[in-house]
Amino acid sequence: MKKISLLTKIIFHTSNIGLIILYLYPGSILGYLAYNDIQKQPQLTSNFIIFSSNHVYAFILLSVLGLISHHKNKVNILFLYLFFISIFLELCHILIPQRDFEFRDLYGNFLGVFLIFLFFKLLRFFKQIK
């Protein structure tokens, strides 16, 4: 069981570092890999009303990985970190060349973390009722 716990933490922290690199690189690494164009950003699905779908998916995935790896302890600190990094990384785009700060991306980041946070709180609530 300790090996699985260690593996999930390694996956979470590796994904976290990968997301930070993708966010802070001036240009699109994924666009370069997919289209051989650093200026073009791959779009998984069309954006939701005021949310960037790619950002929602990225932060849902990161939040789920974090929750799986830290489900027994430090969950509140985990979610504080995830909310902080979702805001901080988007604000960094103000300073990074070839990147733009967009509220749609910021809202998508925040929504991705919030959905998993809400799921976790509801799950905990219903477990306490039983």
Secondary structure, 3 states (H helix, E strand, C coil): CHHHHHHHHHHHHHHHHHHHHHHHCCCCHHHHHHHCCCCCCCCCCCCECCECHHHHHHHHHHHHHHHHHCCCCCHHHHHHHHHHHHHHHHHHCCCCCCCCCCHHHHHHHHHHHHHHHHHHHHHHHHHHHC
